[in-house]
Amino acid sequence: MKEGEYTPGPWSVKTLDGYIDAVDVQDSRGMSVAWCAVSHQFGKDPANIGPREVLANATLIAQAPLLLAAMKNLLAVLGRDEDDSSELRGAFELCDLAILKAERKPVEQ
C-alpha cells in the first residue's frame, strides 16, 4: 500500500458481547482500524461521550470506505458542465474537498 492510502474496506463494527462502552472498527481481515470508547470529562457533562454516541461514531467510521467510493462514483457518473447551477457546483466542490481530505492530499482551507 502506498503512503497516504487507507486500509481497504469493507470495515465493520465489532463489540464485545454487546458491550458498547468501547467499540472496535475492523477491516475485512479483522484488524483494528479505529477504536471508539466512552469518554468522561468530570465536571463537563456536555463533553461526555456515552455508549450510544460511541456506537454511532464507530458506525459512521466503518462506512467511510463505502461513502468515499459512492462519492467518487457519483461524480464520475454525473460529469460536470459549465452550465451547472451554483448549488450543483457547490455540491461538487464539497464532494471534491471531502475526497481530497479522505485521501490525505494537501488541501487549502
N, CA, C and O atoms as a Tinker XYZ file with bonds, in Angstrom:
   436  protein
     1  N      0.841000   -1.175000    0.000000    73     2
     2  CA     0.000000    0.000000    0.000000    64     1     3
     3  C      0.888000    1.242000    0.000000    63     2     4     5
     4  O      1.862000    1.305000    0.751000    81     3
     5  N      0.568000    2.212000   -0.822000    73     3     6
     6  CA     1.338000    3.445000   -0.906000    64     5     7
     7  C      1.072000    4.334000    0.296000    63     6     8     9
     8  O      0.035000    4.222000    0.950000    81     7
     9  N      2.024000    5.221000    0.579000    73     7    10
    10  CA     1.857000    6.169000    1.667000    64     9    11
    11  C      0.621000    7.037000    1.407000    63    10    12    13
    12  O      0.406000    7.509000    0.290000    81    11
    13  N     -0.176000    7.236000    2.442000    73    11    14
    14  CA    -1.358000    8.088000    2.312000    64    13    15
    15  C     -2.611000    7.326000    1.920000    63    14    16    17
    16  O     -3.697000    7.904000    1.911000    81    15
    17  N     -2.491000    6.020000    1.591000    73    15    18
    18  CA    -3.668000    5.244000    1.258000    64    17    19
    19  C     -4.258000    4.672000    2.543000    63    18    20    21
    20  O     -3.551000    4.449000    3.525000    81    19
    21  N     -5.550000    4.445000    2.512000    73    19    22
    22  CA    -6.222000    3.903000    3.683000    64    21    23
    23  C     -6.383000    2.396000    3.552000    63    22    24    25
    24  O     -6.210000    1.828000    2.474000    81    23
    25  N     -6.714000    1.765000    4.660000    73    23    26
    26  CA    -6.980000    0.329000    4.682000    64    25    27
    27  C     -8.227000    0.057000    3.862000    63    26    28    29
    28  O     -9.263000    0.676000    4.100000    81    27
    29  N     -8.153000   -0.855000    2.902000    73    27    30
    30  CA    -9.323000   -1.103000    2.054000    64    29    31
    31  C    -10.521000   -1.611000    2.860000    63    30    32    33
    32  O    -10.361000   -2.314000    3.858000    81    31
    33  N    -11.705000   -1.246000    2.415000    73    31    34
    34  CA   -12.944000   -1.708000    3.032000    64    33    35
    35  C    -13.274000   -3.100000    2.538000    63    34    36    37
    36  O    -12.531000   -3.647000    1.722000    81    35
    37  N    -14.336000   -3.679000    2.991000    73    35    38
    38  CA   -15.280000   -3.062000    3.917000    64    37    39
    39  C    -14.751000   -3.074000    5.351000    63    38    40    41
    40  O    -13.929000   -3.910000    5.726000    81    39
    41  N    -15.240000   -2.133000    6.129000    73    39    42
    42  CA   -14.948000   -2.077000    7.553000    64    41    43
    43  C    -16.227000   -2.425000    8.289000    63    42    44    45
    44  O    -17.325000   -2.232000    7.768000    81    43
    45  N    -16.083000   -2.936000    9.498000    73    43    46
    46  CA   -17.266000   -3.292000   10.279000    64    45    47
    47  C    -17.066000   -2.936000   11.748000    63    46    48    49
    48  O    -15.940000   -2.757000   12.213000    81    47
    49  N    -18.175000   -2.837000   12.463000    73    47    50
    50  CA   -18.169000   -2.510000   13.884000    64    49    51
    51  C    -18.191000   -3.810000   14.673000    63    50    52    53
    52  O    -19.032000   -4.675000   14.427000    81    51
    53  N    -17.284000   -3.948000   15.607000    73    51    54
    54  CA   -17.217000   -5.142000   16.447000    64    53    55
    55  C    -17.354000   -4.734000   17.913000    63    54    56    57
    56  O    -16.595000   -3.906000   18.418000    81    55
    57  N    -18.330000   -5.329000   18.577000    73    55    58
    58  CA   -18.495000   -5.107000   20.010000    64    57    59
    59  C    -18.131000   -6.397000   20.735000    63    58    60    61
    60  O    -18.121000   -7.472000   20.134000    81    59
    61  N    -17.838000   -6.289000   22.002000    73    59    62
    62  CA   -17.517000   -7.458000   22.809000    64    61    63
    63  C    -18.789000   -7.897000   23.513000    63    62    64    65
    64  O    -19.147000   -7.349000   24.556000    81    63
    65  N    -19.464000   -8.872000   22.954000    73    63    66
    66  CA   -20.708000   -9.414000   23.532000    64    65    67
    67  C    -21.727000   -8.318000   23.825000    63    66    68    69
    68  O    -22.367000   -8.320000   24.877000    81    67
    69  N    -21.876000   -7.370000   22.877000    73    67    70
    70  CA   -22.870000   -6.319000   23.031000    64    69    71
    71  C    -22.451000   -5.200000   23.961000    63    70    72    73
    72  O    -23.226000   -4.271000   24.188000    81    71
    73  N    -21.262000   -5.260000   24.498000    73    71    74
    74  CA   -20.749000   -4.227000   25.401000    64    73    75
    75  C    -20.283000   -3.058000   24.544000    63    74    76    77
    76  O    -19.304000   -3.184000   23.808000    81    75
    77  N    -20.973000   -1.921000   24.628000    73    75    78
    78  CA   -20.646000   -0.828000   23.703000    64    77    79
    79  C    -19.986000    0.373000   24.369000    63    78    80    81
    80  O    -20.037000    1.478000   23.828000    81    79
    81  N    -19.369000    0.179000   25.531000    73    79    82
    82  CA   -18.595000    1.285000   26.106000    64    81    83
    83  C    -17.308000    1.485000   25.316000    63    82    84    85
    84  O    -16.694000    2.551000   25.367000    81    83
    85  N    -16.908000    0.448000   24.587000    73    83    86
    86  CA   -15.748000    0.527000   23.704000    64    85    87
    87  C    -16.053000   -0.326000   22.481000    63    86    88    89
    88  O    -16.466000   -1.479000   22.601000    81    87
    89  N    -15.847000    0.252000   21.310000    73    87    90
    90  CA   -16.196000   -0.423000   20.060000    64    89    91
    91  C    -14.994000   -0.353000   19.123000    63    90    92    93
    92  O    -14.345000    0.685000   18.995000    81    91
    93  N    -14.715000   -1.474000   18.475000    73    91    94
    94  CA   -13.611000   -1.571000   17.542000    64    93    95
    95  C    -14.156000   -1.540000   16.113000    63    94    96    97
    96  O    -15.131000   -2.225000   15.805000    81    95
    97  N    -13.536000   -0.755000   15.251000    73    95    98
    98  CA   -13.851000   -0.762000   13.826000    64    97    99
    99  C    -12.735000   -1.570000   13.169000    63    98   100   101
   100  O    -11.557000   -1.238000   13.297000    81    99
   101  N    -13.124000   -2.646000   12.454000    73    99   102
   102  CA   -12.136000   -3.562000   11.897000    64   101   103
   103  C    -12.260000   -3.658000   10.384000    63   102   104   105
   104  O    -13.332000   -3.450000    9.815000    81   103
   105  N    -11.140000   -3.979000    9.748000    73   103   106
   106  CA   -11.167000   -4.223000    8.308000    64   105   107
   107  C    -11.604000   -5.661000    8.047000    63   106   108   109
   108  O    -11.936000   -6.391000    8.982000    81   107
   109  N    -11.603000   -6.066000    6.788000    73   107   110
   110  CA   -12.084000   -7.397000    6.421000    64   109   111
   111  C    -11.198000   -8.519000    6.961000    63   110   112   113
   112  O    -11.614000   -9.678000    6.998000    81   111
   113  N     -9.983000   -8.178000    7.377000    73   111   114
   114  CA    -9.078000   -9.180000    7.949000    64   113   115
   115  C     -9.225000   -9.307000    9.463000    63   114   116   117
   116  O     -8.602000  -10.163000   10.090000    81   115
   117  N    -10.070000   -8.429000   10.046000    73   115   118
   118  CA   -10.233000   -8.415000   11.498000    64   117   119
   119  C     -9.220000   -7.534000   12.199000    63   118   120   121
   120  O     -9.082000   -7.589000   13.421000    81   119
   121  N     -8.505000   -6.715000   11.422000    73   119   122
   122  CA    -7.512000   -5.807000   12.001000    64   121   123
   123  C     -8.193000   -4.508000   12.407000    63   122   124   125
   124  O     -9.076000   -4.019000   11.703000    81   123
   125  N     -7.786000   -3.955000   13.532000    73   123   126
   126  CA    -8.390000   -2.729000   14.041000    64   125   127
   127  C     -8.009000   -1.526000   13.183000    63   126   128   129
   128  O     -6.835000   -1.301000   12.889000    81   127
   129  N     -9.024000   -0.756000   12.787000    73   127   130
   130  CA    -8.817000    0.462000   12.010000    64   129   131
   131  C     -9.021000    1.683000   12.915000    63   130   132   133
   132  O     -8.317000    2.686000   12.800000    81   131
   133  N     -9.991000    1.573000   13.808000    73   131   134
   134  CA   -10.294000    2.668000   14.730000    64   133   135
   135  C    -10.910000    2.085000   15.998000    63   134   136   137
   136  O    -11.470000    0.988000   15.990000    81   135
   137  N    -10.796000    2.832000   17.067000    73   135   138
   138  CA   -11.329000    2.419000   18.351000    64   137   139
   139  C    -12.117000    3.595000   18.913000    63   138   140   141
   140  O    -11.598000    4.706000   19.021000    81   139
   141  N    -13.359000    3.344000   19.266000    73   139   142
   142  CA   -14.212000    4.380000   19.850000    64   141   143
   143  C    -14.581000    3.949000   21.258000    63   142   144   145
   144  O    -14.948000    2.795000   21.477000    81   143
   145  N    -14.487000    4.858000   22.208000    73   143   146
   146  CA   -14.755000    4.482000   23.597000    64   145   147
   147  C    -15.480000    5.601000   24.331000    63   146   148   149
   148  O    -15.427000    6.769000   23.947000    81   147
   149  N    -16.157000    5.201000   25.399000    73   147   150
   150  CA   -16.829000    6.157000   26.273000    64   149   151
   151  C    -15.774000    7.100000   26.828000    63   150   152   153
   152  O    -14.671000    6.679000   27.174000    81   151
   153  N    -16.122000    8.378000   26.910000    73   151   154
   154  CA   -15.197000    9.380000   27.427000    64   153   155
   155  C    -15.911000   10.212000   28.478000    63   154   156   157
   156  O    -16.998000   10.737000   28.238000    81   155
   157  N    -15.298000   10.325000   29.629000    73   155   158
   158  CA   -15.871000   11.138000   30.705000    64   157   159
   159  C    -14.886000   12.234000   31.065000    63   158   160   161
   160  O    -13.731000   11.969000   31.398000    81   159
   161  N    -15.352000   13.444000   30.993000    73   159   162
   162  CA   -14.565000   14.576000   31.462000    64   161   163
   163  C    -15.318000   15.134000   32.658000    63   162   164   165
   164  O    -16.250000   15.924000   32.507000    81   163
   165  N    -14.914000   14.726000   33.820000    73   163   166
   166  CA   -15.639000   15.061000   35.038000    64   165   167
   167  C    -15.795000   16.564000   35.200000    63   166   168   169
   168  O    -14.847000   17.333000   35.039000    81   167
   169  N    -17.015000   16.955000   35.523000    73   167   170
   170  CA   -17.320000   18.366000   35.688000    64   169   171
   171  C    -17.729000   19.038000   34.401000    63   170   172   173
   172  O    -18.073000   20.220000   34.403000    81   171
   173  N    -17.698000   18.310000   33.300000    73   171   174
   174  CA   -18.048000   18.851000   31.984000    64   173   175
   175  C    -19.058000   17.917000   31.327000    63   174   176   177
   176  O    -18.743000   17.278000   30.324000    81   175
   177  N    -20.262000   17.830000   31.875000    73   175   178
   178  CA   -21.262000   16.878000   31.391000    64   177   179
   179  C    -21.467000   16.903000   29.879000    63   178   180   181
   180  O    -21.538000   15.834000   29.273000    81   179
   181  N    -21.567000   18.080000   29.233000    73   179   182
   182  CA   -21.784000   18.061000   27.785000    64   181   183
   183  C    -20.629000   17.421000   27.014000    63   182   184   185
   184  O    -20.809000   17.024000   25.862000    81   183
   185  N    -19.452000   17.312000   27.623000    73   183   186
   186  CA   -18.292000   16.757000   26.940000    64   185   187
   187  C    -18.268000   15.224000   27.005000    63   186   188   189
   188  O    -17.475000   14.592000   26.308000    81   187
   189  N    -19.126000   14.624000   27.832000    73   187   190
   190  CA   -19.135000   13.173000   27.953000    64   189   191
   191  C    -19.617000   12.520000   26.662000    63   190   192   193
   192  O    -20.522000   13.028000   26.001000    81   191
   193  N    -19.014000   11.407000   26.313000    73   191   194
   194  CA   -19.448000   10.591000   25.179000    64   193   195
   195  C    -19.909000    9.264000   25.759000    63   194   196   197
   196  O    -19.119000    8.507000   26.323000    81   195
   197  N    -21.196000    8.997000   25.612000    73   195   198
   198  CA   -21.777000    7.788000   26.170000    64   197   199
   199  C    -21.811000    6.646000   25.174000    63   198   200   201
   200  O    -21.406000    6.811000   24.023000    81   199
   201  N    -22.296000    5.477000   25.611000    73   199   202
   202  CA   -22.310000    4.287000   24.765000    64   201   203
   203  C    -23.063000    4.453000   23.449000    63   202   204   205
   204  O    -22.599000    3.960000   22.421000    81   203
   205  N    -24.200000    5.125000   23.447000    73   203   206
   206  CA   -24.961000    5.298000   22.199000    64   205   207
   207  C    -24.168000    6.121000   21.191000    63   206   208   209
   208  O    -24.162000    5.808000   20.001000    81   207
   209  N    -23.496000    7.176000   21.663000    73   207   210
   210  CA   -22.694000    8.016000   20.772000    64   209   211
   211  C    -21.452000    7.267000   20.288000    63   210   212   213
   212  O    -21.029000    7.435000   19.145000    81   211
   213  N    -20.872000    6.442000   21.158000    73   211   214
   214  CA   -19.724000    5.618000   20.766000    64   213   215
   215  C    -20.104000    4.709000   19.607000    63   214   216   217
   216  O    -19.375000    4.620000   18.619000    81   215
   217  N    -21.245000    4.033000   19.723000    73   215   218
   218  CA   -21.692000    3.130000   18.672000    64   217   219
   219  C    -21.995000    3.891000   17.386000    63   218   220   221
   220  O    -21.662000    3.422000   16.298000    81   219
   221  N    -22.628000    5.066000   17.499000    73   219   222
   222  CA   -22.923000    5.885000   16.318000    64   221   223
   223  C    -21.633000    6.346000   15.640000    63   222   224   225
   224  O    -21.544000    6.323000   14.412000    81   223
   225  N    -20.638000    6.761000   16.416000    73   223   226
   226  CA   -19.359000    7.190000   15.849000    64   225   227
   227  C    -18.666000    6.036000   15.132000    63   226   228   229
   228  O    -18.167000    6.203000   14.019000    81   227
   229  N    -18.636000    4.866000   15.770000    73   227   230
   230  CA   -17.994000    3.701000   15.157000    64   229   231
   231  C    -18.708000    3.298000   13.870000    63   230   232   233
   232  O    -18.061000    2.926000   12.891000    81   231
   233  N    -20.027000    3.368000   13.868000    73   231   234
   234  CA   -20.798000    3.010000   12.679000    64   233   235
   235  C    -20.491000    3.957000   11.529000    63   234   236   237
   236  O    -20.341000    3.516000   10.390000    81   235
   237  N    -20.395000    5.256000   11.812000    73   235   238
   238  CA   -20.055000    6.241000   10.777000    64   237   239
   239  C    -18.647000    5.991000   10.235000    63   238   240   241
   240  O    -18.430000    6.015000    9.024000    81   239
   241  N    -17.704000    5.755000   11.128000    73   239   242
   242  CA   -16.328000    5.496000   10.710000    64   241   243
   243  C    -16.263000    4.242000    9.833000    63   242   244   245
   244  O    -15.558000    4.222000    8.824000    81   243
   245  N    -17.000000    3.199000   10.224000    73   243   246
   246  CA   -16.976000    1.946000    9.474000    64   245   247
   247  C    -17.495000    2.116000    8.050000    63   246   248   249
   248  O    -17.129000    1.339000    7.167000    81   247
   249  N    -18.328000    3.102000    7.815000    73   247   250
   250  CA   -18.886000    3.311000    6.474000    64   249   251
   251  C    -18.038000    4.246000    5.614000    63   250   252   253
   252  O    -18.393000    4.507000    4.465000    81   251
   253  N    -16.933000    4.752000    6.143000    73   251   254
   254  CA   -16.089000    5.693000    5.402000    64   253   255
   255  C    -15.641000    5.178000    4.032000    63   254   256   257
   256  O    -15.756000    5.921000    3.057000    81   255
   257  N    -15.137000    3.949000    3.905000    73   255   258
   258  CA   -14.726000    3.488000    2.565000    64   257   259
   259  C    -15.889000    3.440000    1.573000    63   258   260   261
   260  O    -15.718000    3.783000    0.404000    81   259
   261  N    -17.064000    3.019000    2.029000    73   259   262
   262  CA   -18.234000    2.965000    1.158000    64   261   263
   263  C    -18.680000    4.368000    0.749000    63   262   264   265
   264  O    -19.022000    4.597000   -0.411000    81   263
   265  N    -18.679000    5.297000    1.686000    73   263   266
   266  CA   -19.072000    6.678000    1.376000    64   265   267
   267  C    -18.101000    7.316000    0.383000    63   266   268   269
   268  O    -18.523000    8.022000   -0.533000    81   267
   269  N    -16.807000    7.068000    0.562000    73   267   270
   270  CA   -15.808000    7.610000   -0.359000    64   269   271
   271  C    -16.016000    7.047000   -1.768000    63   270   272   273
   272  O    -15.994000    7.791000   -2.748000    81   271
   273  N    -16.216000    5.734000   -1.860000    73   271   274
   274  CA   -16.439000    5.105000   -3.170000    64   273   275
   275  C    -17.716000    5.636000   -3.813000    63   274   276   277
   276  O    -17.750000    5.869000   -5.021000    81   275
   277  N    -18.761000    5.827000   -3.020000    73   275   278
   278  CA   -20.027000    6.338000   -3.552000    64   277   279
   279  C    -19.864000    7.751000   -4.108000    63   278   280   281
   280  O    -20.385000    8.060000   -5.179000    81   279
   281  N    -19.140000    8.611000   -3.384000    73   279   282
   282  CA   -18.922000    9.978000   -3.879000    64   281   283
   283  C    -18.125000    9.984000   -5.170000    63   282   284   285
   284  O    -18.470000   10.705000   -6.107000    81   283
   285  N    -17.062000    9.189000   -5.234000    73   283   286
   286  CA   -16.249000    9.140000   -6.443000    64   285   287
   287  C    -17.075000    8.635000   -7.630000    63   286   288   289
   288  O    -16.982000    9.175000   -8.733000    81   287
   289  N    -17.872000    7.612000   -7.399000    73   287   290
   290  CA   -18.701000    7.047000   -8.457000    64   289   291
   291  C    -19.742000    8.057000   -8.921000    63   290   292   293
   292  O    -19.950000    8.224000  -10.123000    81   291
   293  N    -20.384000    8.720000   -7.997000    73   291   294
   294  CA   -21.407000    9.701000   -8.342000    64   293   295
   295  C    -20.817000   10.845000   -9.162000    63   294   296   297
   296  O    -21.414000   11.267000  -10.152000    81   295
   297  N    -19.667000   11.344000   -8.767000    73   295   298
   298  CA   -19.033000   12.429000   -9.514000    64   297   299
   299  C    -18.651000   11.965000  -10.923000    63   298   300   301
   300  O    -18.792000   12.719000  -11.886000    81   299
   301  N    -18.173000   10.734000  -11.039000    73   299   302
   302  CA   -17.792000   10.216000  -12.354000    64   301   303
   303  C    -19.012000   10.051000  -13.261000    63   302   304   305
   304  O    -18.935000   10.322000  -14.459000    81   303
   305  N    -20.118000    9.617000  -12.705000    73   303   306
   306  CA   -21.329000    9.384000  -13.498000    64   305   307
   307  C    -22.001000   10.703000  -13.888000    63   306   308   309
   308  O    -22.470000   10.852000  -15.016000    81   307
   309  N    -22.047000   11.651000  -12.963000    73   307   310
   310  CA   -22.740000   12.916000  -13.232000    64   309   311
   311  C    -21.992000   13.797000  -14.221000    63   310   312   313
   312  O    -22.606000   14.484000  -15.037000    81   311
   313  N    -20.679000   13.775000  -14.148000    73   311   314
   314  CA   -19.914000   14.694000  -15.001000    64   313   315
   315  C    -20.129000   16.126000  -14.546000    63   314   316   317
   316  O    -20.880000   16.393000  -13.608000    81   315
   317  N    -19.461000   17.030000  -15.222000    73   315   318
   318  CA   -19.583000   18.448000  -14.866000    64   317   319
   319  C    -19.776000   19.259000  -16.130000    63   318   320   321
   320  O    -19.276000   18.914000  -17.201000    81   319
   321  N    -20.501000   20.327000  -15.978000    73   319   322
   322  CA   -20.849000   21.160000  -17.121000    64   321   323
   323  C    -20.728000   22.615000  -16.704000    63   322   324   325
   324  O    -21.004000   22.962000  -15.555000    81   323
   325  N    -20.319000   23.457000  -17.622000    73   323   326
   326  CA   -20.222000   24.887000  -17.326000    64   325   327
   327  C    -21.568000   25.462000  -16.922000    63   326   328   329
   328  O    -21.621000   26.452000  -16.192000    81   327
   329  N    -22.659000   24.859000  -17.384000    73   327   330
   330  CA   -23.991000   25.375000  -17.100000    64   329   331
   331  C    -24.571000   24.845000  -15.789000    63   330   332   333
   332  O    -25.724000   25.136000  -15.472000    81   331
   333  N    -23.799000   24.072000  -15.020000    73   331   334
   334  CA   -24.309000   23.571000  -13.749000    64   333   335
   335  C    -24.740000   24.732000  -12.860000    63   334   336   337
   336  O    -24.099000   25.782000  -12.843000    81   335
   337  N    -25.817000   24.539000  -12.131000    73   335   338
   338  CA   -26.295000   25.568000  -11.208000    64   337   339
   339  C    -25.259000   25.786000  -10.114000    63   338   340   341
   340  O    -24.407000   24.930000   -9.878000    81   339
   341  N    -25.333000   26.925000   -9.453000    73   339   342
   342  CA   -24.389000   27.211000   -8.375000    64   341   343
   343  C    -24.542000   26.200000   -7.244000    63   342   344   345
   344  O    -23.565000   25.871000   -6.571000    81   343
   345  N    -25.767000   25.704000   -7.029000    73   343   346
   346  CA   -25.980000   24.701000   -5.982000    64   345   347
   347  C    -25.279000   23.395000   -6.344000    63   346   348   349
   348  O    -24.672000   22.757000   -5.484000    81   347
   349  N    -25.360000   22.997000   -7.613000    73   347   350
   350  CA   -24.707000   21.770000   -8.049000    64   349   351
   351  C    -23.194000   21.939000   -8.016000    63   350   352   353
   352  O    -22.481000   21.022000   -7.608000    81   351
   353  N    -22.695000   23.097000   -8.440000    73   351   354
   354  CA   -21.252000   23.357000   -8.367000    64   353   355
   355  C    -20.785000   23.302000   -6.918000    63   354   356   357
   356  O    -19.717000   22.767000   -6.622000    81   355
   357  N    -21.595000   23.860000   -6.016000    73   355   358
   358  CA   -21.259000   23.825000   -4.592000    64   357   359
   359  C    -21.210000   22.400000   -4.059000    63   358   360   361
   360  O    -20.342000   22.061000   -3.255000    81   359
   361  N    -22.143000   21.569000   -4.508000    73   359   362
   362  CA   -22.157000   20.163000   -4.087000    64   361   363
   363  C    -20.927000   19.433000   -4.624000    63   362   364   365
   364  O    -20.311000   18.641000   -3.910000    81   363
   365  N    -20.568000   19.700000   -5.884000    73   363   366
   366  CA   -19.367000   19.092000   -6.464000    64   365   367
   367  C    -18.119000   19.505000   -5.675000    63   366   368   369
   368  O    -17.265000   18.673000   -5.370000    81   367
   369  N    -18.025000   20.784000   -5.354000    73   367   370
   370  CA   -16.864000   21.284000   -4.618000    64   369   371
   371  C    -16.769000   20.641000   -3.238000    63   370   372   373
   372  O    -15.677000   20.312000   -2.775000    81   371
   373  N    -17.912000   20.463000   -2.586000    73   371   374
   374  CA   -17.927000   19.822000   -1.270000    64   373   375
   375  C    -17.479000   18.357000   -1.380000    63   374   376   377
   376  O    -16.721000   17.872000   -0.540000    81   375
   377  N    -17.943000   17.671000   -2.401000    73   375   378
   378  CA   -17.506000   16.283000   -2.633000    64   377   379
   379  C    -16.006000   16.234000   -2.918000    63   378   380   381
   380  O    -15.297000   15.391000   -2.369000    81   379
   381  N    -15.521000   17.135000   -3.773000    73   379   382
   382  CA   -14.088000   17.182000   -4.083000    64   381   383
   383  C    -13.265000   17.395000   -2.810000    63   382   384   385
   384  O    -12.251000   16.728000   -2.604000    81   383
   385  N    -13.703000   18.319000   -1.962000    73   383   386
   386  CA   -12.984000   18.607000   -0.721000    64   385   387
   387  C    -12.975000   17.385000    0.195000    63   386   388   389
   388  O    -11.941000   17.045000    0.768000    81   387
   389  N    -14.119000   16.730000    0.332000    73   387   390
   390  CA   -14.200000   15.538000    1.182000    64   389   391
   391  C    -13.286000   14.434000    0.662000    63   390   392   393
   392  O    -12.609000   13.767000    1.445000    81   391
   393  N    -13.263000   14.239000   -0.643000    73   391   394
   394  CA   -12.407000   13.212000   -1.240000    64   393   395
   395  C    -10.934000   13.558000   -1.025000    63   394   396   397
   396  O    -10.141000   12.690000   -0.661000    81   395
   397  N    -10.570000   14.802000   -1.245000    73   395   398
   398  CA    -9.182000   15.223000   -1.029000    64   397   399
   399  C     -8.755000   14.981000    0.410000    63   398   400   401
   400  O     -7.662000   14.473000    0.661000    81   399
   401  N     -9.617000   15.345000    1.358000    73   399   402
   402  CA    -9.287000   15.146000    2.772000    64   401   403
   403  C     -9.222000   13.666000    3.121000    63   402   404   405
   404  O     -8.341000   13.245000    3.871000    81   403
   405  N    -10.143000   12.874000    2.585000    73   403   406
   406  CA   -10.155000   11.440000    2.874000    64   405   407
   407  C     -8.905000   10.758000    2.336000    63   406   408   409
   408  O     -8.403000    9.807000    2.935000    81   407
   409  N     -8.410000   11.241000    1.215000    73   407   410
   410  CA    -7.222000   10.647000    0.611000    64   409   411
   411  C     -5.938000   11.318000    1.066000    63   410   412   413
   412  O     -4.859000   11.027000    0.550000    81   411
   413  N     -6.058000   12.213000    2.027000    73   411   414
   414  CA    -4.929000   12.882000    2.669000    64   413   415
   415  C     -4.066000   13.671000    1.700000    63   414   416   417
   416  O     -2.852000   13.762000    1.883000    81   415
   417  N     -4.666000   14.228000    0.698000    73   415   418
   418  CA    -3.940000   15.088000   -0.226000    64   417   419
   419  C     -3.971000   16.498000    0.368000    63   418   420   421
   420  O     -4.944000   16.860000    1.029000    81   419
   421  N     -2.938000   17.290000    0.147000    73   419   422
   422  CA    -2.921000   18.635000    0.707000    64   421   423
   423  C     -4.149000   19.443000    0.251000    63   422   424   425
   424  O     -4.514000   19.445000   -0.924000    81   423
   425  N     -4.760000   20.118000    1.210000    73   423   426
   426  CA    -5.964000   20.904000    0.931000    64   425   427
   427  C     -5.787000   22.291000    1.530000    63   426   428   429
   428  O     -5.423000   22.434000    2.697000    81   427
   429  N     -6.047000   23.309000    0.718000    73   427   430
   430  CA    -6.043000   24.669000    1.252000    64   429   431
   431  C     -7.418000   24.947000    1.817000    63   430   432   433
   432  O     -8.435000   24.613000    1.210000    81   431
   433  N     -7.436000   25.570000    3.001000    73   431   434
   434  CA    -8.729000   25.837000    3.634000    64   433   435
   435  C     -9.013000   27.314000    3.669000    63   434   436
   436  O    -10.060000   27.730000    4.166000    81   435
